[in-house]
Amino acid sequence: MAKTPIWQWSAVDTAAAIKKGKVSSEEVVRAHVDRMHQANPQINAVVVDLSKEAIKAAKAADKALAKGRDVGPLHGVPVTIKINIDVEGQANSNGVVAFKDNIAPGDSPVTSNLKKAGAIILGLTNTPEFSMRGFTDNPLHGLTLNPWDPAVTCGGSSGGAGASIAMGIGTIGHGNDIGGSLRWPAQCNGIATIKPTQGRIPAFNPSATAERPLMAQFMSSQGPMAREIRDVRLGLEVMAQRDPRDPWWVPAPLKGPKLKGPIKVALAKIPADMDTDRGVIALVRKAADHLSDAGYNVTEVEVPDLGGVWQLWCNLIMTELAVLQEAQMRATTGADFQKTLDGFLALSTKLDQTGYMKAISDRSRHIRNWMTFLEDYPLVLTPTTVKRTPETNADLGGDKRVKELFHNDLRFISSINVLGLPAAVVPVGLNKGLPVGVQIIGSRYREDLCLDAAAAVEKKAGILVKQLWERG
């Protein structure tokens, strides 16, 4: 660590160094602030700079430690927050110009939990308008670039979080995921994440004027993004602490019963109607080999009704949006967002009252089928995407292009949201210079199994962003 710049340290190592007095929080935060001011202009990932507040908080953290006070697991450690959850005193704009003065009257549960753990917020990261695109661009804060290649997307909607963490701005980045918004940017930026089980991490925004639609509540998850699996695990532990403001939060243990080995892993068969990139699929199979080498029993099998699950996700989320949110979105967003929205709506069937109720009922059948499948195969290994990372703002290419991106390329990740299952993403290598990650799905509240398997892949594949930093 002594020979490595502070901003490259893991969250786990940073927290340990601060607690042992090997480095002060102020030194750590100033190193990350310097890195942010050096690197962020190249990518536009952090769109609200809280460095002054962060340095002040770091000094207070050092004083608390010097007085011998009990400190949290992230004491003095710098992190970032996505700009679509509340940070008291800051605007939760969600990338929308009309919400640029939407000042949060209090902290969201994730923000509160991070602060209670001692984390220090460096800044707020970019997201598309309403966090409803897989590409991070908006009229308020502009375009976020991929640090590996500015011609391709950094993903979305947690694209700012993904790009900032890859560039060494903060140790853990907060993001959220209703259709892949943690896992897709992790893939694009060569970092790791986990979309937790629905109910694992509490969510609420004090600035909200209305509750989210029911299925949106069930399909959305908050979560950590980091460069290393051990940091993802630590971020999950911190974020998952109880908050009474979320009625869906579940007090499930973070570590479940040990399974008899070897643990069976289903390597998901690629549906016949998917157009794939050979290089990407080769790396997915390489990840399967890594798991086999680590003692997992990997078998290629077909997962339950991937197409039907994906369409259910699309129909439910777009029906709720069309009924309760579309009018506000149309009135407050730019032409780019509305073009993508048209593409999403074209992919879905707007359900009537009866159809919506039947779809919710059908969700239970799909979850049951997957839960039964996961009894036989406790883990499922899938591509994050089956194609190479697309160009910046590729979703502006019309309805056909939107369908290619979200139905063909990203079907494996969006489907998991409607099931409420946990899913980790870990980098496995580069395909023609761009990162490729794999998704590891587990049963409800078995994030620990997902992360254990992801760590086994990481042990073989290495920490991918180190190759980015070596390029200078």
N, C-alpha and C positions, 0 to 999 in steps of 0.2 A: 504493500500500500504506500510505503514511503516514497517509492519511485513513480507512483501513479498520480496524476492530477486528481485533486479531491472530487471534482465534478464527475469523474469516472467511477467513483466508489459505489458499491451497492448500498442500498438502504440499510441492510443488516449490518454491514461493516461500518457504515457511517454512524449509526446509532451506538454501536459498541464502542467505537473510538471516542465519541463524545462522553459517554458514561464513564469510561476509564480515564478520562482527562488527557488523552493523547492529542486531542484537538478540541478547540472550542466550537460551540455552535456558531459564534460570530464568524470564525474563520471559514467554516463550512458554507454558511449562507453567503458570505462575500464571494467565495469561489464560484458558487452557482450563479450569483448575480452577475459577476464578471463574464461567466460563460454565456448567460442569457443575453447580455448586451453585445457580446461578440457574435453569437450564432443566430440569435432570433431574427435579425434583419434579413438574413438569407432565406428564411422559411416562413416568417410571419405566423408562428404557432401560438405564442403568448400574446394576447391582444389587450390585456390589462396588466400593466407592470406594477407589482406591489412590493418592489424591492426595498423601498424606504421603510415600509411597515415591517417587512421581513427582517431587516437588520435590527430594528428596534426590538422585535420579538426575540431575536437570537440573543441579544444582550440580556434580556429578561430571563431567558432560558439558562444562560450561563450563571446568572446570579442565583437562580433557584437551585441549581446543581451545587454551587459553592456552599449554600446554606444547608446542604444535606437533605433537601426535601425529596420525597418520593417522586419519581418521574416515570412517564409512560414509555412504551416500547419504541416510539418515534421521537423521543425528546430531542429537540433542536434540529431535526432532520427536514430539509426542504422538499416540498411537494408542490404540485399544481392542481388546480380545480377547473373542470370544464365550465364554461360560462353559462350553462343552462341549469345549474343548481344554485341555491341561495348562499351567499357569503355576506353576512351582515354588513350593511353600509355600502355594498357594491351593487352595481346594476346587473340584474339577471336579464340580459338582453335576448338570450337564445338566438343570437345572430340576426335579430329583426330590428330595423331602424326605428320602428314605432315603439319599441320597448327599451330604447337606449337609456331612458331615465327611470326604469323600473327598479328602484332601489329596494334591496332586500331588507325588511325590518328585523330579520333574525337569521340565524344559520340553519341550513338544512341538516338533517341527521348525519349525513356523511361528513359535512364540514365540521359539525360539532364533535363527532367521534375522532376525526383527525386531530382537531385541536386538543381534545382531552388526552390523546396519546402523545401530545407534545410536538406534533408536526408543525412546521412553519410554511405558510402559503407564499410562494414566490410570485404567483400571478395566475390569471385566468386564461384558459386556452380556447381556441377558436372552434366554431361549429357552424354548419350551414343553417339557414333560416329554419326555425322551429325544429332543428336537429332532425330533419326529415329527408335528408339526402345522404347518399353514400360518398359524397364528394364535398370537401370543406371549402366553401366559398360563400360569401354573402355581401350585400351592398354596404353593410355597416363596417366590417373589419377587413374585407377583401379575401384574397385567395391564400390558403396555406399550401406550401410546396413540400414535396417529398424530399427529404435530405439525401436519398440515394440517387435521385434523378428528377429534376424539376419538371420534366416533360410528362411524368406519370403522376397519378393521384397519390396523396397521402392517405386516402380513404376517408371515411366519415361514418357516423357523424362526429366521433371523437378523434377527428383527424389532427386537430391542434395538440391534443394530449399525446397522441402517438408520435407525431413528428418531434415534439419537444423532448420527450423521454429518449428517443433515439439519438438526439443531438446532445444529450447530457444536461438538459435544463430541468433540474429536479431529479429526485431519485424514484419517486412513484407519482404517476399521473392518475387523477380520477377521470373516469369516463362513465358512460351508460350505454345501454344496449337494448333496443326494442326489435331489431331485425338484423343485428350483426355489428352494431356501432362500437363495440369494444373489439370484437374479433377481427373485423375487416381492417381497421387501421393498424392493429397489431401485425397482421400479415403484411400490409403494405410497407410498414416501417421497420420490420425485422425485430420486433420486440414480443414480449409475452403478456398474456392476460388471462383472466377467467371471467366468464359470464356466470355469476352464481345462480343457484336455485332461486326461483321466485319465492320471496319471503326471507331470504338469507340476510340481505342488507336493507335496513330501513330507508324509506324515501319519503320526502315531503318538502314542499317549498312554501315557507310562510308568505311569500309574495304572491302566490297563486290566488286568483279570484274565483276559481271554480275547480272542482275535482276532475281528474282525468276520467275518460270513459273506462268502463269496467275491464274490458279485455286488454286495454292499453296498460292498466295497472298490473294485470296478471302477466303480461308479456315483457314488461320493461324491468331491467335490472341495473343497479349501480355496481361499479366494480373498479379494481385497480389495474393499472398498466405499468409494466416495469421491464427492465432489461434482463432480469434474471428471475427464475421461478421462485427462488426463496424470498425475493422481495414481493412478488405477487402474493405469496402465502401470508407474509407479514401484513401487507396492505388489506387483504381479505379479513384477517383476524381483527384488525383495528376498525375497519368500516362496518363490520357485522355486529357491533355492540348494540344492545337494546336501545330503542327510542320509542316512547309510548305514542308518538304522533303517527306511526305507521301501523294501522290495524292488521296488516298482513304479515308483519314480522313474526318469525318463528324462532323460538329459543332452542334450536337444534345444535347438538355438539359439533364442533368443527372437525373432530376426528371420529370416524365411525368404527364399527367392529372390524378387526383384522380378518381378511378373507383367506381361505385356504389356497395355497399356491399349487401350480402356477395359475395366475389370474388370466382368464380367457379374454382376449380382445378380438372384437369383430372389425376386420378391415372392410369398410363399406364398399360394396360393388358399385361401380359407376353406372348409373342408368343409361340405357341404350340411346336415349334421345339427347344426351349431353354431348356437346362439342368440347373437346378437351385439348390441352397443350401437353405434349409428350414429356417435356422437361418438368413440368409441374407434377404430373402423375408419377414420374420416376422418383421425385423427391418424397412424395407421399409413401411410396413403397420402400424408400430408404428409411423413413421413419419407422415403418413396420419392422424392418430388419433390426433397427436399433432396439425396439421393444423386445423382439425375439432374443437378441443378444443379452438383454437385461433379465431374461427369465420369464417373460410373458409368453403366453400361448396364443399366437396370432393366427386367425383363420379368416379367409376372405368370404364374406356372406352378404346377402342382400338385407338391407335394413327395412323396417316396416313402413310401407306406403309413403316413401319420401315425397312423391309428387302430390299426393292427397293432403299430407300434412302442410306442405308449402302453400298450396292453394287455400287451405283453411286459414293459415296465418294471413295471407294477403286479403282474403275476403273479409275477415273480421276487422282487421286494423283499418282497412279502407272504408268499410261501411260505417264504423264509428266516426272516422274522420269526416266522411261526407255529410253525416247527419249533424254532428255537433261542432265541428271545427272548420270545415271548408270555407264557410262564408268569411270568418275572421282571417283565415290564411289568405284568401284571395284579396281581401281589402288591405292587407298590410305587407305583402311580399312583392318581390320583383319578378320580372318576366322569366328569368332562369328557373326560379323555384317552381313557378306555375307550369312551366313546360315539363319539368320532371314530374310534378304532381299529376299532370294529365297522363303521363306514361304509366304511373302507378295505378291510377284509376282504370286505365284501359286493361291492365292485367287482372283486375278483380271483377267480381260480380257484386254489385250493390244489393245487399240483402234486404228484403222487407222484414216486417216484424216477425212473421212466422219463420222465415229463413234464418234470421239472426238467432232466434231461440233454438232452432234445430242445429245450427252451427256450433253454438255453445255446448249443446248436448253432445254433439259429435266429437268435440274436443276431448271429452272424458274417454271416449272409446279409443282415440288415438293415443292418449297418455297411457291407458291401460295396456294397449298393445306394446308400447315401448317399454313400460315398466316390466312386463312379462319377458320381453326380449332381453332386457338388462339383467334379469335373474340368471339367464344362461350365459350372457356375455356382459360382465360388469362394466366393461369399457368398450367404446366404439371409436375407431380411428377413421377420420374422413379428411378429404381436402378442405381447406378453408375456402379456396376458390379452385376451379378446375382450369382456369386460364391465367395467362400472365397479367400482371397489374396493368390496368388500362390507362389511357391517356387522361390528363387533367380534364375534369368536367365532361367526361365521356357520356354522362347521362343526358346531355343536352342534344344528343344526336337523334332525337325523335322516339316515338313509341316503340319501334322495332329494336332500337339500341337499348332502351330501358329494359325490354323483355330479355334481350341477350344477357345483360349484366345481372339482373336480379333473379330471373328464372333459370337461366342456364348456369352462369358462372358461380353464383352465390347461394344456390338452392340448399346446400348442406348446412349453411349457418342460419339463415332466416327461419328455416323450419323448426329449429330447436326452441325458438322463443315461444311459440304457441304451446309447446309441451312443458315449458317451465323448468327444463332440466339444466344442470350445470354443464359447462363446456369450456375447456381451456384451449388456448392457442399457444403454440411454441414454435419458434423458427427452426427450420431443419437445414436450410442452405440457400444458395443463390442459384437462380436460373437466368442466365444471360445478364448477370450483374444486378438482378433485382431479388429481394428477399421472398422466400416462400415459407409459409408456416402451415402446420397441420392442426386440425381440431381433434380434441379428445373429449368425448361425451361420457358422462356417468349418470348413475341413478340419482334420485332426489337426495339432496344434502350429502352427497359423496364427492364434494369438491376435493377432499383429501386424496381420493383415488385418482381423480383427473390430474391433480398436480404432481402426485408421485410418478405417474406415467410420463407427464411432460418433463419432469426432472430427469428421467431416464433418457429421453430423447436429447435433452439439452446437454447431458453429460457427454454424449457422443458427438453432437453437432457443434457444441461450443456456444459462446456468447456472440451472436452474429454481429452486433453493432461494433464490436472491436475492429472488424474489417472496415467498417465505415470510417471510424476514427483514424485508422492507419492511412486512409487516403488523404487525410488532412482537410 
